[in-house]
Amino acid sequence: DQQVKQNSPSLSVQEGRISILNCDYTNSMFDYFLWYKKYPAEGPTFLISISSIKDKNEDGRFTVFLNKSAKHLSLHIVPSQPGDSAVYFCAASERGSGGSNYKLTFGKGTLLTVNP
Amino acid sequence: NAGVTQTPKFQVLKTGQSMTLQCAQDMNHEYMSWYRQDPGMGLRLIHYSVGAGITDQGEVPNGYNVSRSTTEDFPLRLLSAAPSQTSVYFCASSYGAGLAKNIQYFGAGTRLSVL
């Protein structure tokens, strides 16, 4: 049973436009959400995160929105650049013992292609 | 700034062989973990450790062993390699406490083929 779902395997946008990547989750105990970016032959790199007590977090061109009632989050990239072309993973964690969230559950990823 | 270092980058094994994937971090992180990435499957947690001497199983632990004798190192052992273990393996680490507790930093990966 997939607890974190990224239903779009791929997304193609034009340079300068907005990219919106979506993620749904089923586990109501998740309280921290992250987006990772991965280039071929490299490890995933952290992009942006959001706690369940917030509904929006912004960092430069990247904004993550969280809708807890819908168990949905999205990553907005504005404006999109060709260098943003990569696989984007949504990940989530729930509060573990001792108050520390240790384990991440990942979605399958969305391949973003930004065309010049 | 080495971060998380994985060796080797590539490895080819024959069915039944054993090997150890090495992972080292120089950030004094408490938490370390191993994931495997298969096509269309995302990253799945194999084993993790919340500190030296403490390890636990993740989602797909069968066929793998781990130990954590130091804060810096977290090797992953394949006891008897099987073709189903052909995958890309990533090691990750994080502080394990505070606001940055869940931001895991990944190594570049080890691409393993089992024939």
Interface residues (C-beta under 8 A of the other chain):
Chain A: V4 Q6 P9 Y32 L34 Y36 A41 E42 G43 P44 T45 F46 S49 F89 A91 S93 S100 N101 Y102 K103 L104 T105 F106 G107 K108 G109
Chain B: V4 Y31 S33 Y35 G40 M41 G42 L43 R44 L45 Y48 V50 G58 F90 A92 G96 A97 K101 N102 I103 Q104 Y105 F106 G107 A108 G109
